Amino acid sequence: MSTSLASRLHRPTLTIGLALIGLALITWRDASNMNIRANYGMGADAASYFIAVFLAALGIGHLLAALRWASEPGESDWKAVIWVSLGLVSLIAALWFQLGFVPGSTLLFAFTARAFGRRALVVDLVLGFVLATGIFLLFNKLLTLALPMGPFEHLF
């Protein structure tokens, strides 16, 4: 029994893949038009090129997933959606109340890990803190791009 390619494609996944590739092209074009260059380290254009490549890879992955689609998706896990939403609200609240990037991202990481089924909240908070601190230092010190600062970030 053979089915046509169009009937096997998962259209939402295909649409997301094409949108990601389009966004990657726009980001790449925008990065190539940047006039600001860093005197040392990497500049904002390098980060934009990295993001463009990352978006293109995600887009290609979505296109491949759309081609291999075999069945309808299962039911939505609304508990996971609530945990991720709580993480995003925590990040926004941390930035709104000027607590900084690191605490907000730490909570986002821990709540997202919980959404994926992990139950080690303390370990996830520590991992999120280490990752968020590393990302903060990468952006603020190496790329010289300012992220929202709170009391902890002012220590650097």
C-alpha atoms as one frame of an Amber mdcrd trajectory, in Angstrom:
protein
   0.000   0.000   0.000   1.630   3.208  -1.077   0.651   6.662   0.012   1.582
   9.906  -1.647   4.160  12.156  -0.082   1.598  14.929   0.433  -0.680  12.663
   2.456   2.206  11.522   4.694   3.461  15.031   5.440   2.560  16.508   8.774
   1.590  20.007   7.713   1.986  21.824  11.059   5.515  20.462  11.475   6.314
  21.352   7.864   5.009  24.901   8.402   7.083  25.356  11.547  10.178  24.045
   9.736   9.729  26.451   6.841   9.107  29.344   9.247  12.294  28.497  11.177
  14.339  28.390   7.972  12.814  31.715   6.899  13.676  33.229  10.274  17.220
  31.864   9.959  17.621  33.546   6.565  16.335  36.850   7.934  18.671  36.602
  10.939  21.657  35.776   8.702  20.872  38.724   6.418  20.480  41.024   9.420
  23.821  39.845  10.849  25.574  40.479   7.540  24.284  44.072   7.566  25.510
  44.895  11.077  28.028  47.710  11.170  28.960  47.302  14.821  32.061  45.204
  15.275  33.717  44.374  18.589  37.254  45.566  19.269  37.956  42.358  21.153
  36.244  39.031  21.534  33.184  38.267  19.488  30.714  40.923  18.485  26.960
  40.929  18.174  27.247  39.763  14.563  28.908  36.490  15.647  26.057  35.756
  18.042  23.537  36.507  15.282  25.291  34.146  12.872  25.258  31.448  15.556
  21.527  31.959  16.142  20.886  31.838  12.379  22.713  28.508  12.049  20.870
  27.151  15.084  17.478  28.208  13.670  18.333  26.641  10.306  19.282  23.361
  12.024  15.997  23.370  13.915  14.137  24.087  10.679  15.836  21.205   8.876
  15.036  18.923  11.798  11.377  19.922  11.573  11.335  19.291   7.824  12.766
  15.807   8.357  10.223  15.133  11.104   7.403  16.274   8.793   8.573  13.838
   6.113   8.723  10.902   8.538   5.377  11.543  10.188   3.599   8.227  10.668
   0.742   8.779  13.081  -1.360  11.375  14.778   0.054  12.942  17.923  -1.174
  11.807  21.312  -3.026  13.861  23.846  -1.480  17.049  25.193   0.178  16.943
  28.586  -1.424  19.960  30.226   0.573  19.541  33.436   3.752  20.016  31.420
   2.264  23.074  29.712   1.454  24.550  33.124   4.991  23.888  34.427   6.589
  25.547  31.381   4.153  28.462  31.652   5.050  28.824  35.331   8.714  28.933
  34.336   8.089  31.649  31.759   6.004  33.674  34.216   8.813  33.291  36.788
  11.372  34.580  34.297   9.196  37.559  33.372   8.510  38.317  37.051  12.216
  38.135  37.913  13.001  40.594  35.141  10.041  42.837  36.010  11.045  43.081
  39.676  14.710  43.564  38.697  15.902  40.352  40.301  18.048  39.716  37.226
  18.622  37.234  34.455  20.224  34.479  36.532  17.414  33.932  39.081  14.732
  34.068  36.391  16.559  31.664  34.108  17.288  29.340  37.024  13.565  29.043
  37.759  12.759  28.638  34.067  15.247  25.754  33.799  13.999  23.995  36.940
  10.314  24.292  36.020  10.937  23.161  32.449  12.874  20.130  33.732   9.861
  19.370  35.938   7.618  19.616  32.867   9.745  16.905  31.245   9.226  14.647
  34.257  12.269  15.292  36.453  11.547  15.399  40.154  14.939  16.547  41.489
  14.021  20.202  42.056  17.077  21.123  44.151  19.490  19.563  41.644  17.683
  21.289  38.778  17.873  24.635  40.581  21.640  24.183  41.015  22.081  23.135
  37.372  19.928  26.035  36.198  21.923  28.454  38.334  25.253  27.219  36.942
  23.996  27.337  33.341  22.359  30.756  33.748  25.504  32.180  35.364  27.637
  30.812  32.519  25.301  32.263  29.903  25.244  35.607  31.717  29.042  35.748
  31.820  29.282  34.700  28.163  26.969  37.472  27.027  28.140  40.230  29.384
  31.879  39.603  29.392  32.742  37.853  26.118  30.117  39.247  23.749  29.790
  42.553  25.647  25.995  42.383  25.344  24.056  43.466  28.418  21.520  41.110
  29.951  19.116  42.280  32.686  21.036  42.669  35.918  19.897  42.103  39.461
  21.746  41.990  42.770  23.625  38.789  41.914  24.738  39.984  38.477  26.129
  43.206  39.964  28.748  41.072  41.740  30.457  40.624  38.372
